[in-house]
Amino acid sequence: MEMEMEKEKGVGTRLRTVLHKLPGLLLYEDGVVERCPPPLLPASSEFDVDGVATKDVTINPDKGTWVRIFLPRSAAHDEIPSSSRSAPLVLHFHGGGMCFGSPAEPMYHIFCSRMASASNTIWISIHYRLAPEHRLPAQYQDCFEALCWLHSQFATTAKLSPISTSGHREPWELEEEDTISGERERWVVDYGDPARVFCVGESAGATILHFVALKMVKHEWNPLNIRGLIFVDIGVLTDPLPEMTPFTDSTLTTKMMADSVALSLPVGGKLGDALLDCLHPDSKCHFKLGWPPILLLSAERDLLREGVLRYYTFLKEAGKDAELYESQGKGHCFHLVERESEAAQLRESTMVLFMRKL
């Protein structure tokens, strides 16, 4: 533990114990969190260099959750009536170890903008609550709520019809979902096609997507048709965490993972709990239900690679329609920072082709 000096007005100086210190984040023993906010990009209704306009829309004002919508110029034709929607909708779950990230951060904003333009799809990136201020399962609940919000944009009733009557509930599921914004978002309703919906998550966002999918497959989403799920460098975390090797890229280290786990799990939680283990025995019954086609993307030098391969093997053994594509010689979520590299463009085109064929 580290001690930090802090001056209090009219009191003097006191020592505070730092429990966890991550780049841009300090968690003190008394529960106080200090953050160094990253630079953020504002939304703009003007089309950018990628030919994409953006807008921020509130999902749940009580929780402070919202989405950033990325509308490509190719989909935004005012003369197209709502009965002729043509652009698929993509719900995006950003990474950041459950503790960091925002759709407004440059690397996520640019990625979503590029993908919206390249695939002629409307991307909807979720700003969910972050740990340690809001520990798991807040992230799962917020992202499932965003999916419910998308459903409410097109449905005549917000109530979901259950498919599974097994009675098994994930430990994070709520008896009733919180009330979400009931306003129709014109960019989504006028230009989006509810019959072609995809979900994409990278890193911790892919882990969130897994847990959202566990609940998603138990419901009927009509008129939404969720065509496919894309998991990019998913964190399949077990005890012990994987160890670094000389071959492993240092973008993501064992210590980073351990810190993120400690900050995101509820106090007293541990690795191997059903709340974080994607392959926990208590959750496997959900794989007997119908899942959309799945694309898994891995990177050869990523610390999480072996977990991705285990997840892929499990999906195939469960009879799921799953594909795996690996980027050779690359590290964790390299496409977010090496945007112009051939490998990043190939990874992006793999996602585009997956969506176009479904």
Secondary structure, 3 states (H helix, E strand, C coil): CEEEEEEECCCEEEEEEEEEEECCEEEECCCCEEECCCCCCCCCCCCCCCCEEEEEEEEECCCCEEEEEEEEHHHCCCCCCHHHCCEEEEEEECCCCCCCCCCCCHHHHHHHHHHHHHHCCEEEEEECCCCCCCCCCHHHHHHHHHHHHHHHHHCCCCCCEECCCCCCCCCCCCCCCCCCCCCCCHHHHHHEEEEEEEEEEECHHHHHHHHHHHHHCCEECCCCCEEEEEEECCCCCCCCCCCCCCCCCCCCCHHHHHHHHHHHCCCCCCCCCCCCCCCCHHHHHHHHCCCCCEEEEEECCCCCHHHHHHHHHHHHHCCCCEEEEEECCCCCCHHHCCCCCHHHHHHHHHHHHHHHCC
